[in-house]
Amino acid sequence: MNSVDYLLKPIHPRDLANSLDKFEKIRQQYHQAAPGPYTRLLERMQARQPAYKERFLVKSGRAYCSILSSEIAYLYSEQKVTFLHTRQHKRYLLDGSLEEIYKKLDPRHFFKVNRAFVVSHACIKQIEPFFNHRMKLSLSPDPGREVLVSRGNVPAFKAWLDG
């Protein structure tokens, strides 16, 4: 049985005190016992940080190479194809949607500024206010297109930059 006690109304102070004493004894027994497998599992899960991808396997010509997440300048999606652009001005095709890949990146270093672009903090050269409460980013290397932080993302983007 998992109950401590069964009290009927009207509750007498003596019965309530006995029930609380019984509860306290049971609680102490559980705390003194060695932690069970579920307790240890819970502790491990709470201590564990989310695992973000540290590198991506990409195809370069006929060969494959591994790109470290720290080398990524930005990612973008164009006609349902996702590209990774490195700080060394190299572009690679990635498998998966931009949203799927973004979820695998460390949010301390990467931010999805709009539906088509994820930027690394390290590649942002300049930020300018833009029409309709948006922000215009200058990136290095230059993507050759305008990169705007969508109006809905501006508050979170500012907090990310400040963070």
QUIRADA-V455903 format. One record per pair of residues at least 4 apart in sequence whose C-alpha atoms are under 6 Angstrom apart, sorted by sequence separation. I is the first residue (numbers start at 1). J is the second residue. D is the distance in whole Angstrom. If there is no record, write none. Layout:
# QUIRADA-V455903
{{I J D} {I J D}}
This chain:
# QUIRADA-V455903
{{35 39 6} {38 42 6} {59 63 6} {60 64 6} {77 81 5} {86 90 5} {98 102 6} {113 117 6} {130 134 5} {153 157 6} {159 163 6} {59 64 4} {77 82 4} {85 90 6} {112 117 6} {113 118 6} {130 135 5} {58 64 6} {76 82 6} {85 91 4} {112 118 4} {129 135 5} {130 136 6} {58 65 6} {76 83 5} {84 91 6} {111 118 5} {128 135 6} {57 65 6} {75 83 6} {84 92 5} {111 119 5} {128 136 5} {57 66 5} {75 84 5} {83 92 6} {110 119 6} {127 136 6} {56 66 5} {75 85 6} {83 93 5} {110 120 5} {127 137 5} {137 147 6} {56 67 5} {74 85 5} {83 94 6} {109 120 6} {126 137 6} {136 147 6} {55 67 5} {73 85 6} {82 94 5} {109 121 6} {126 138 5} {136 148 5} {55 68 4} {73 86 5} {125 138 5} {135 148 6} {5 19 6} {54 68 6} {55 69 5} {72 86 4} {73 87 5} {125 139 5} {135 149 5} {54 69 5} {71 86 6} {124 139 5} {134 149 6} {71 87 6} {82 98 6} {123 139 5} {134 150 6} {123 140 5} {134 151 5} {133 151 6} {4 23 6} {114 149 6} {113 149 5} {114 150 5} {77 116 5} {76 116 5} {76 117 4} {75 117 6} {75 118 5} {74 118 6} {74 119 4} {74 120 6} {73 120 5} {73 123 5} {53 104 6} {52 104 5} {53 105 6} {52 105 5} {52 106 6}}
